[in-house]
């Protein structure tokens, strides 16, 4: 059995098995005791070839019947119902949308009628928010006091635009969440060692992040390109938004370093399926 290669010895994740399905949870989020949540792996689905086996994308050329079976399996593992799963419509924006009872199931069991949505928030129990990944950064938010949640997809564009901060602000605005009450987690995504970018990407970070952070965010190489740290960038965004250090878990698991267990756009040169992040108020 393949083992995850972690970047350090911190216990950020629980590795969970339900039947054939392997998925990850955050002890920090579990301790709030108000949500069900999980992050899928490649293990436990029925898809074949480059999509093997737990692909959660209908848009990448996989067989629709197989993808639906994969959703059925991951939903059962996490403890949610398929008709409760509600999708984002990710286009690398920093747009955060409130999910209402009428939205429940959109993307999987109902037609989606919105676009350009990379972040979702709700305070409705029984709605399972879902966002999708293959190197970008999943951000989980739980306010156990106001009983509100958020789930956001933060690629480099979303990180530059600080979608994590926008998600926190949306929860505060809509549900009266106080930042000091919110628990947040930065999920499995590409690490700095694996993430080479061009100077135009770095310009966005230089513009939107304080200069004192730059040394930890990126460094230039001899080839003129840069290695970018999205984990640290999102940590800075969430700490600036007011999330307490003891309420924040930051990944030590890279998608690109674990291509047998996690889908990675970089590692597969784009030939891949999608992972899913799921979050539901009990």
MOKAGI-V101245 format. One record per backbone hydrogen bond with DSSP energy under -1.0 kcal/mol. NH is the residue of the N-H (numbers start at 1). CO is the residue of the C=O. If there is no record, write none. Layout:
# MOKAGI-V101245
NH,CO
NH,CO
This chain:
# MOKAGI-V101245
7,252
12,10
14,25
16,23
18,21
21,18
22,43
23,16
24,39
25,14
30,26
31,27
32,29
33,30
36,280
38,278
39,24
40,276
42,261
47,53
51,48
52,49
54,42
56,274
67,63
68,64
69,65
70,66
71,67
72,68
73,69
74,70
75,71
76,72
77,73
78,74
79,75
80,75
84,81
85,82
86,128
87,106
88,130
89,117
97,119
99,121
103,100
104,101
106,103
107,110
108,105
109,105
110,105
117,89
118,95
119,95
120,151
121,97
122,149
126,281
127,124
128,84
129,279
130,86
131,277
133,275
137,154
139,152
140,185
141,150
142,183
143,148
147,143
148,143
149,122
150,141
151,120
152,139
153,118
154,137
159,155
160,156
161,157
162,159
163,158
166,162
167,163
168,164
169,165
170,166
171,167
172,168
173,169
174,170
175,171
176,172
177,171
181,178
183,142
184,247
185,140
186,249
187,138
189,253
190,135
197,226
202,198
203,199
205,201
206,202
207,203
208,204
209,205
213,210
214,211
216,213
217,213
218,214
219,227
221,225
224,221
226,197
227,219
228,195
229,217
233,229
234,230
235,231
236,232
237,233
238,234
239,235
240,236
241,237
243,238
247,244
248,245
249,184
251,186
261,258
262,258
265,134
268,264
270,265
271,268
272,270
275,133
277,131
278,38
279,129
280,36
282,34
